[in-house]
Amino acid sequence: MIPFLTFSLLLFHIFPSSSSSSPSISVTPKTLSKSGDFVTIKYTGIHSPSNLDFLAIYSPPNSTHDNFIGYIFLSSRPEWESGSGSISIPLVNFRSKYQFRIFKWTESEVDPELIDHDHNPLPQTKHLLAESEVVGFEFGRGPEQVHLALTGREDEMRVMFVTHDGKESYVRYGLTRGGLGRVVGTRVGRYEREDMCDAPANSSIGWRDPGYIHDGVMINLQKEKKYYYQVGSDSGGWSTIYSFVSQNGDLGETFAFLFGDMGTATPYLTFLRTQDESISTIKWISRDIEALGNKPALISHIGDISYARGYSWLWDNFFSQIESVASRVPYHVCIGNHEYDWPLQPWKPDWSSYGKDGGGECGVPYTHKFHMPGNSSEPTGMRAPATQNLYYSFDSGPVHFVYMSTETNFLPGSNQYEFLKNDLESVDRVKTPFIVFQGHRPMYTTSSGKKDDPLRKRMIEYLEPLLVKNNVNLVLWGHVHRYERFCPLNNFTCGSLGLNGEESKAFPVQVVIGMAGQDWQPIWEPREDHPNDPIYPQPLQSLYRGSEFGYMRLHATKEKLTLSYVGNHDGEVHDMVEILASGQVLNGGIYDGPAATEQMESMFSWYVKVGSVLMLGAFIGYIVGFISHARKTAAAKGWRPIKTEEI
């Protein structure tokens, strides 16, 4: 006979008590209104919790277990050891529903061959514990990812946006919120998985449907007027009402915000390291735009745009993140290595360092999602459509802006070289006394990276003479994720600043501004005779070097152009240079004493002081705090990041 206690224990193991519940997930709300809305995932019943248990995020919901878009370790939450808890994150509208799944993962299952961008092991999905119901976005709320661009005509403004079905959509606009009486149609485009050139962009892991991209142009705009606009349709819904200030070619001043290498931030870990600092960059620029009031401005993002690198949902994340500024001022771009480079790219000289940094995208999302002025185009030699938005120019106030591609042929005889030469030679210096030239990979840098030396040598040999001959005032580059300002340069030689009555030599001022978000920062170049010592002398040509993330603020009048380096951690100016229309360059560095401090109190600074009071809104602040905490805590509780050598 079996003793009663033994029999009872046997029954318990065969038929567990109802109080010993199975793992479960609940999600609220089930329907969201727009990108950025939060969803709360509650879970319970996790037995013997492990610090490797994780929540995986899926879109679309029918994705296989290993095809998640991101994950969060449950141990990143303080209550994880109880087996129950909750996680709240903002979601981006990918035009498909979401699902959440919890998996148990053990150290014995760690596969050193399956790693993320930081060389951390990717979590494995063999042991599913629970999965949620699906979560989606409300239909009829209108398009998203709204962003503006100049067309080259001052009485026009381009607007682009994304819909899920590509049905006929419109732009309606006017001078008052209630008077959107003018309507224009849009051109619709999209791209397919087969257009991509390599993995992960054309793989099941990286590919997600990009939706339909709409492109419309608001026309016959009055000069320097605040316009209100909406995008969408009666059947698919209309967006919120946005506003912008139209251009004025006769305006005697220019306002611009410039940077490179910003990327985007996600509230979860994913296959790639994303860029938390991009949130602060957008926050401070939004403050500055607000402070300008009814003055036109523009944004210039010079390469390495979203850092999607073949994981297409990061493009959606990026456009959702920048919409708060890109819907208010034109957002201009040039192509970088992480939008384009792939093994079979058509122009790949043996001296180049072009690799596979584009993740197989070969410029396809970049070409479709932006529409810059001009008609530059380079065939890919594959099914992928020709790459566009490579080189172009436009005027804004007293400044002529020029963009080039460092990823495609720029040597004499190329289409790009001829464009740059003809454009620079034809600038009306009475109308636009200043020329600002921009590209991605720098012509000059004192960082330790050497692999681009052959490219820089040819840029100095072939492009720099064009810049010097045509009296280009300012040259801006990205790619190196630091700030560095050089003296007016020509072939490594500083020109005269024109101070103390000396004659100025109007060489271009070269500045590296790739510090907007990407946090892989190369070291500065060490001493040649002691390359392994952490001593990095600053060459005389390099007037200011900084490691703080941030962006550039440009203000120009007919007489003077002021370029200021704004740091992300305090929103204040850390370096400044002034260039006069005569060609004289005023250093304006922070080591120049009280005079430099007074110069920083310019008109733009006054606008910003006013705007600071208006800007620090709860939404952005909450996002900054939440994402930084969520991702850093998750990393700390999971695996130690190891940065890869990449710029």
C-alpha positions in Angstrom: 0.0 0.0 0.0 1.3 3.5 -0.9 1.4 5.9 2.0 -1.1 8.7 1.7 1.6 11.5 1.6 3.7 9.7 -1.0 0.5 9.2 -3.1 -0.4 12.8 -2.8 3.0 14.0 -4.0 2.8 11.6 -6.9 -0.5 13.0 -8.0 0.9 16.6 -7.7 3.7 15.8 -10.1 1.4 14.1 -12.6 -1.4 16.7 -12.3 0.1 20.0 -11.2 -1.9 22.3 -8.9 -4.0 24.9 -10.6 -2.0 27.5 -8.6 1.1 26.6 -10.6 0.1 28.6 -13.7 1.8 28.3 -17.1 3.7 31.3 -18.4 1.5 33.9 -20.1 1.7 37.3 -21.7 -1.0 40.1 -21.9 -0.6 43.3 -24.0 -2.4 46.6 -23.6 -3.7 48.4 -25.6 -4.4 46.1 -28.5 -4.7 49.0 -30.9 -2.4 52.0 -31.2 -3.0 55.3 -32.9 0.4 56.3 -34.3 4.1 55.6 -34.2 5.6 56.4 -30.8 2.5 55.2 -28.8 3.4 52.9 -25.9 2.4 49.3 -25.4 2.7 47.5 -22.0 3.6 43.8 -22.0 2.8 42.0 -18.8 4.0 38.5 -18.2 3.6 36.0 -15.4 4.3 32.4 -14.5 8.0 32.2 -15.5 9.3 29.3 -13.4 12.9 29.2 -12.3 13.7 32.6 -14.0 17.1 32.9 -15.6 18.9 36.1 -16.4 18.9 34.9 -20.1 15.1 34.7 -20.4 14.0 37.2 -23.0 11.1 38.9 -24.7 11.3 38.8 -28.5 9.4 41.3 -30.7 8.0 40.3 -34.0 6.5 42.1 -37.0 4.7 40.7 -38.9 3.3 38.2 -36.4 3.8 35.2 -38.6 7.6 35.6 -38.5 9.5 32.5 -37.5 10.9 32.4 -34.0 14.5 33.3 -35.1 13.2 36.2 -37.3 12.6 38.8 -34.5 13.2 42.5 -35.0 14.5 42.9 -31.4 14.6 41.5 -27.9 14.7 42.6 -24.3 16.2 40.5 -21.5 13.6 40.1 -18.7 16.5 40.5 -16.2 16.7 44.2 -17.3 13.6 44.7 -15.1 14.0 44.9 -11.3 11.2 42.3 -10.6 12.5 39.6 -13.0 13.4 37.1 -10.3 9.7 36.8 -9.3 8.8 35.4 -12.7 6.4 38.2 -13.3 6.7 41.7 -14.5 5.9 44.3 -17.2 7.7 46.1 -20.0 6.5 49.3 -21.7 8.0 50.4 -25.0 7.0 52.7 -27.9 6.2 51.0 -31.2 6.7 52.2 -34.7 4.0 51.6 -37.3 5.6 49.0 -39.7 2.2 48.6 -41.5 1.9 45.1 -40.1 0.9 43.9 -36.7 3.2 43.0 -33.8 3.5 39.9 -31.6 5.6 39.3 -28.5 7.0 35.9 -27.3 9.0 34.9 -24.3 11.8 32.3 -24.5 14.0 30.6 -22.1 17.6 30.5 -23.1 20.5 28.8 -21.2 24.2 29.4 -21.2 24.8 25.9 -22.6 23.0 26.9 -25.7 25.1 30.0 -26.5 26.4 29.7 -30.0 29.6 31.7 -30.5 29.0 31.7 -34.3 25.7 33.5 -33.9 26.5 37.0 -32.8 25.2 40.5 -33.1 27.0 43.6 -34.3 28.7 44.0 -30.9 30.0 40.4 -31.0 27.5 39.4 -28.3 25.8 36.0 -28.7 22.3 36.3 -30.2 19.6 34.7 -28.0 18.3 31.4 -29.3 14.6 30.6 -29.6 14.3 26.8 -29.0 12.2 27.1 -25.8 9.1 29.1 -26.2 7.4 29.9 -22.9 4.5 32.1 -24.0 3.2 34.3 -26.9 0.9 37.3 -26.9 -2.1 38.2 -29.0 -1.4 40.5 -31.9 -1.2 44.3 -31.5 -1.8 46.7 -34.4 -2.3 50.3 -35.4 -5.7 51.9 -36.0 -6.6 52.2 -39.7 -7.5 55.6 -41.1 -5.1 57.6 -39.1 -3.3 58.8 -42.2 0.3 58.4 -43.5 3.4 58.6 -41.5 7.2 59.3 -41.9 6.5 62.8 -43.3 9.6 64.7 -44.4 10.3 67.8 -46.5 12.9 68.7 -49.1 13.7 71.7 -51.3 13.3 71.2 -55.1 15.6 73.9 -56.3 12.7 76.4 -56.8 12.1 78.8 -53.9 8.3 78.7 -54.5 8.1 75.0 -54.0 8.4 72.5 -51.2 8.5 68.7 -51.6 6.9 66.4 -49.1 7.3 62.6 -48.9 5.5 60.0 -46.8 4.6 56.4 -46.5 1.3 54.5 -46.8 0.5 50.8 -46.4 -1.4 50.3 -49.7 -0.2 52.9 -52.2 -3.7 54.2 -52.9 -4.1 57.7 -54.3 -3.0 60.3 -51.7 -2.8 64.0 -51.7 -1.2 67.0 -50.1 -3.5 69.8 -49.0 -2.0 73.1 -47.8 -2.7 76.7 -47.1 -1.7 79.8 -45.0 -4.0 78.9 -42.1 -4.8 75.7 -40.2 -8.4 75.9 -41.3 -7.7 77.0 -44.8 -6.0 74.0 -46.5 -7.7 74.8 -49.8 -4.9 74.0 -52.2 -4.4 70.3 -53.2 -1.7 68.5 -55.2 -1.4 64.8 -56.0 1.5 62.5 -55.3 3.7 60.1 -57.3 3.9 56.6 -55.7 6.9 54.3 -55.7 8.2 51.2 -53.8 11.0 48.7 -54.0 11.1 44.9 -53.6 13.2 42.4 -51.8 14.6 41.3 -55.2 16.0 44.8 -55.8 18.4 44.4 -52.9 22.0 43.3 -53.8 23.1 41.2 -50.9 22.4 39.9 -47.4 21.0 40.8 -45.0 18.9 43.2 -47.1 17.5 40.5 -49.3 17.2 37.8 -46.6 14.2 36.8 -44.5 15.9 38.2 -41.5 16.6 41.7 -42.8 13.7 42.3 -45.3 10.4 43.8 -44.3 7.8 45.3 -46.6 8.7 49.1 -46.9 5.2 50.2 -47.8 4.5 52.7 -50.6 6.5 56.0 -50.8 4.5 59.0 -51.9 6.2 62.2 -53.3 4.3 65.4 -53.8 5.3 69.1 -54.4 3.5 72.1 -53.0 3.8 74.9 -55.6 3.3 78.6 -56.0 4.3 79.3 -52.4 4.7 82.9 -51.3 8.1 83.9 -49.9 8.8 83.4 -46.2 5.3 82.5 -45.2 4.2 79.9 -42.7 2.2 77.2 -44.5 0.1 74.5 -42.9 -0.3 71.1 -44.6 -1.8 67.6 -44.3 -1.1 64.4 -46.3 -3.4 61.5 -47.0 -6.8 60.9 -48.4 -10.5 60.6 -47.4 -10.4 56.8 -47.7 -7.1 56.2 -46.0 -7.2 59.0 -43.5 -5.4 62.3 -43.1 -2.2 62.9 -41.1 -2.0 65.5 -38.4 -1.6 69.1 -39.6 2.1 70.1 -40.0 3.7 73.4 -40.8 6.8 74.9 -42.4 8.1 78.3 -43.4 8.7 78.8 -47.2 12.0 79.9 -48.7 12.9 83.4 -49.7 15.7 83.8 -52.2 15.9 87.5 -51.3 16.3 86.8 -47.6 19.6 88.1 -46.3 20.3 85.2 -43.9 20.5 81.4 -43.8 19.8 79.1 -40.9 20.9 75.4 -41.1 21.6 72.4 -38.8 24.3 70.1 -40.1 25.7 66.7 -39.1 26.7 63.3 -40.2 26.4 59.7 -39.0 23.3 60.1 -36.8 21.4 56.8 -37.1 18.4 55.9 -35.0 17.6 54.5 -31.5 15.4 51.5 -30.6 14.0 50.6 -27.2 15.2 47.1 -27.6 18.4 45.2 -28.6 18.6 44.0 -32.2 21.1 42.5 -34.6 22.9 45.9 -34.9 24.0 48.4 -32.4 21.7 51.4 -32.7 22.4 55.0 -31.8 21.0 56.3 -28.5 22.7 59.7 -29.0 20.5 60.4 -32.0 17.6 61.2 -29.7 19.5 64.0 -28.1 20.6 65.4 -31.5 16.9 65.6 -32.6 15.9 67.0 -29.3 18.2 70.0 -29.4 17.6 70.7 -33.1 13.9 70.7 -32.4 14.5 73.3 -29.7 16.5 75.4 -32.2 13.8 75.2 -34.9 11.2 76.2 -32.4 13.3 79.1 -31.3 13.6 80.4 -34.9 9.8 81.0 -35.1 8.8 82.0 -38.6 12.2 81.9 -40.2 13.1 79.3 -42.8 15.8 76.8 -42.0 17.1 73.4 -43.3 18.8 70.3 -42.0 21.8 68.7 -43.7 22.6 65.0 -42.9 25.8 64.1 -44.7 25.8 60.4 -45.0 25.3 57.3 -42.8 21.6 58.1 -42.4 19.7 55.4 -40.6 22.5 52.7 -40.1 19.8 50.2 -41.2 22.5 48.2 -43.1 20.1 45.7 -44.5 17.6 45.5 -41.6 14.8 47.4 -43.2 12.7 48.2 -40.1 15.4 50.5 -38.9 14.6 52.8 -41.8 11.0 53.0 -40.5 12.3 53.7 -37.1 14.6 56.5 -38.4 11.9 58.3 -40.3 9.5 58.1 -37.3 12.2 59.5 -35.1 13.1 62.5 -37.4 9.5 63.4 -38.3 9.2 66.0 -35.6 11.9 68.1 -37.3 11.8 66.8 -40.9 8.1 67.7 -41.2 8.9 71.3 -40.3 12.1 72.1 -42.3 13.7 70.5 -45.4 15.8 67.5 -44.6 18.7 67.1 -47.0 21.1 64.2 -47.3 24.1 62.8 -49.2 25.0 59.2 -49.5 27.4 57.4 -47.2 29.1 54.0 -47.1 26.3 52.5 -44.9 23.7 53.4 -47.5 25.6 52.1 -50.5 28.7 50.0 -50.4 28.4 46.3 -51.4 30.9 43.8 -52.9 29.8 44.3 -56.6 29.4 48.0 -56.7 30.2 49.3 -60.2 33.0 51.8 -59.3 35.5 50.0 -57.0 39.1 51.0 -57.9 41.9 48.8 -56.5 43.0 51.6 -54.2 39.6 52.1 -52.6 38.4 50.8 -49.2 34.8 50.2 -50.3 33.5 47.1 -48.7 30.0 45.8 -47.8 29.0 48.5 -45.2 25.6 48.9 -46.9 24.3 45.5 -45.7 23.2 44.7 -49.3 21.0 47.7 -49.7 23.1 49.1 -52.6 21.5 52.5 -52.2 17.9 51.3 -52.9 16.1 52.5 -49.8 18.1 55.7 -49.9 17.2 56.3 -53.5 13.5 55.7 -53.0 13.0 57.4 -49.6 14.6 60.7 -50.5 14.2 63.0 -53.5 16.9 65.6 -53.6 17.2 68.4 -56.3 18.9 67.6 -59.5 19.0 64.4 -61.6 22.3 62.6 -60.6 22.1 58.9 -61.3 24.5 56.0 -61.4 23.5 52.5 -62.6 24.0 49.6 -60.2 24.7 47.0 -62.9 22.1 44.7 -61.2 18.3 44.5 -60.9 18.5 47.3 -58.4 17.4 50.7 -59.9 20.0 53.3 -60.6 21.2 55.1 -57.5 20.1 58.7 -57.2 20.5 61.7 -54.8 24.3 61.5 -55.3 25.4 65.1 -56.1 23.4 68.3 -56.3 23.2 71.9 -55.2 20.8 74.6 -54.2 20.7 78.1 -52.8 19.3 79.1 -49.5 19.6 82.8 -48.6 23.2 83.9 -49.0 24.6 80.4 -49.1 25.1 78.0 -52.0 25.1 74.4 -50.7 26.8 71.7 -52.7 26.7 67.9 -52.1 28.9 65.2 -53.5 29.1 61.4 -53.3 32.4 59.9 -51.9 31.1 56.4 -52.8 30.9 56.8 -56.6 33.3 58.1 -59.2 34.5 61.6 -58.5 37.7 61.6 -60.6 38.2 63.9 -63.6 36.2 62.7 -66.6 33.3 61.4 -64.4 29.8 62.9 -64.5 30.2 63.9 -60.9 33.4 65.7 -61.4 32.0 67.6 -64.3 28.9 68.6 -62.3 31.0 69.8 -59.4 33.3 71.8 -61.6 30.6 73.4 -63.6 28.5 74.1 -60.5 31.3 75.8 -58.5 32.4 77.9 -61.5 28.8 79.2 -62.1 27.9 80.4 -58.5 26.7 83.9 -58.3 28.8 85.3 -55.5 26.8 88.5 -55.3 23.6 86.6 -54.6 25.3 83.8 -52.6 28.6 85.1 -51.2 29.2 81.8 -49.3 29.7 78.3 -50.7 29.3 75.3 -48.3 30.6 72.0 -49.8 29.6 68.7 -48.2 30.3 65.0 -48.6 30.7 61.9 -46.4 34.2 60.6 -46.2 36.6 63.3 -45.1 39.4 64.9 -47.2 41.2 65.7 -43.9 41.2 64.0 -40.5 43.7 63.3 -37.7 42.0 60.2 -36.6 44.0 57.0 -36.5 42.2 55.2 -39.4 44.5 54.7 -42.4 42.3 52.6 -44.8 40.9 55.7 -46.5 44.3 57.3 -47.1 44.4 56.4 -50.8 40.9 57.9 -51.3 41.9 61.1 -49.4 45.0 61.4 -51.5 42.9 61.5 -54.6 40.3 63.9 -53.1 43.2 66.3 -52.3 44.7 65.8 -55.7 41.5 66.3 -57.8 38.8 67.9 -55.7 40.7 70.3 -53.5 42.0 72.4 -56.4 38.3 73.0 -57.5 37.5 74.1 -53.9 40.5 76.5 -53.7 40.1 77.9 -57.2 36.5 78.7 -56.7 36.9 80.1 -53.2 34.7 77.6 -51.4 34.4 78.9 -47.8 33.4 75.9 -45.8 33.8 72.1 -46.4 32.0 69.6 -44.2 32.5 65.9 -43.9 31.2 63.0 -41.8 32.3 59.3 -41.5 34.7 59.9 -38.5 32.4 60.1 -35.5 34.1 63.0 -33.8 34.2 66.8 -34.3 37.4 68.3 -35.8 37.9 71.8 -37.2 40.9 72.6 -39.3 42.6 75.9 -40.3 41.9 77.2 -43.8 43.7 74.4 -45.7 45.2 73.8 -49.1 47.4 70.7 -49.5 48.0 70.3 -45.8 49.1 74.0 -45.6 47.3 76.5 -43.4 46.4 79.8 -45.1 46.5 83.1 -43.3 43.5 83.9 -41.1 43.7 87.5 -42.1 44.2 88.6 -38.5 46.2 91.6 -37.2 46.2 93.3 -40.6 47.8 90.5 -42.5 46.5 89.5 -45.9 44.1 86.5 -45.7 44.4 83.5 -48.0 40.9 82.4 -48.6 41.4 78.6 -48.4 38.4 76.5 -47.4 37.8 75.8 -43.7 37.5 72.0 -43.4 35.4 70.5 -40.6 34.5 66.9 -39.7 31.1 66.7 -38.2 30.3 62.9 -37.9 29.4 63.1 -34.2 25.5 63.1 -34.4 24.8 59.6 -33.1 27.1 56.7 -34.0 29.1 55.9 -30.9 32.0 54.0 -32.4 34.7 56.6 -32.0 38.2 56.0 -33.4 41.2 57.2 -31.5 43.2 60.1 -32.7 46.5 59.4 -34.5 49.3 58.5 -32.1 52.9 59.5 -32.5 54.7 57.7 -35.3 57.6 56.7 -33.2 55.4 55.4 -30.3 52.3 54.1 -32.0 51.2 52.0 -29.1 51.3 54.7 -26.4 48.0 56.5 -25.7 49.4 59.9 -26.6 47.7 61.8 -29.4 49.4 65.1 -30.3 47.2 67.5 -32.0 48.7 68.8 -35.3 48.9 72.5 -35.9 46.4 72.3 -38.7 43.8 70.9 -36.3 42.4 73.9 -34.4 39.8 72.1 -32.3 39.0 68.4 -31.7 36.0 67.2 -29.7 34.5 63.8 -28.7 31.1 65.0 -27.5 28.1 64.1 -29.7 26.2 67.0 -31.2 25.6 68.9 -34.4 26.5 72.1 -36.2 24.4 75.3 -36.2 25.0 77.6 -39.2 23.9 81.2 -39.5 24.9 83.3 -42.4 24.2 86.9 -43.6 25.5 88.6 -46.7 28.5 89.7 -44.6 29.4 86.7 -42.3 28.9 83.0 -41.9 29.0 81.6 -38.3 29.4 77.9 -37.7 28.9 76.6 -34.1 29.4 73.2 -32.6 26.6 72.4 -30.2 27.1 69.6 -27.7 24.3 67.1 -27.0 24.9 66.8 -23.2 24.2 70.5 -22.5 22.9 72.0 -25.7 25.5 74.7 -25.5 28.1 76.0 -28.1 31.5 74.3 -27.6 33.4 75.7 -30.6 32.8 78.4 -33.3 34.3 79.8 -36.4 33.3 82.9 -38.3 34.0 83.4 -42.0 33.6 86.8 -43.6 32.4 87.4 -47.1 35.8 88.9 -47.8 37.4 85.5 -47.2 38.8 86.4 -43.8 38.4 83.6 -41.2 38.0 84.4 -37.5 39.0 81.4 -35.4 36.5 82.0 -32.7 37.7 79.0 -30.6 36.9 78.7 -26.9 40.6 79.4 -26.1 40.4 82.9 -27.7 39.3 84.5 -24.4 36.4 86.8 -23.6 36.0 88.1 -27.2 35.0 84.6 -28.3 32.5 84.3 -25.6 30.9 87.6 -26.7 30.8 86.4 -30.3 28.8 83.3 -29.3 26.1 85.6 -28.0 24.9 86.0 -31.6 21.4 86.4 -33.0 21.1 82.6 -33.2 22.1 82.2 -29.6 19.4 84.6 -28.6 16.8 82.6 -30.5 18.0 79.5 -28.8 17.7 80.9 -25.3 14.1 81.8 -25.9 13.5 78.4 -27.5 15.0 76.4 -24.6 12.1 77.4 -22.4 9.6 76.2 -25.0 11.2 73.0 -26.0 12.0 70.4 -23.3 8.7 68.6 -23.7 7.7 65.6 -21.7 7.4 63.2 -24.6 11.0 63.5 -25.9 12.4 63.6 -22.4 10.5 60.4 -21.5 11.7 58.7 -24.6 15.3 59.7 -23.9 15.3 58.4 -20.4 13.4 55.3 -21.2 15.4 54.1 -24.1 18.8 54.9 -22.5 17.8 53.0 -19.4 16.2 50.1 -21.2 19.0 49.4 -23.6 21.9 50.1 -21.3 20.4 48.0 -18.5 19.6 45.2 -21.0 23.2 45.2 -22.1 24.6 45.3 -18.6 22.4 42.4 -17.5 23.2 40.4 -20.7 26.5 40.3 -22.5 29.4 42.8 -22.4 29.5 44.8 -25.7 32.7 44.6 -27.7 32.9 47.4 -30.4 33.8 46.4 -33.9 36.3 48.4 -36.0 33.9 50.4 -38.1 33.4 54.1 -39.0 
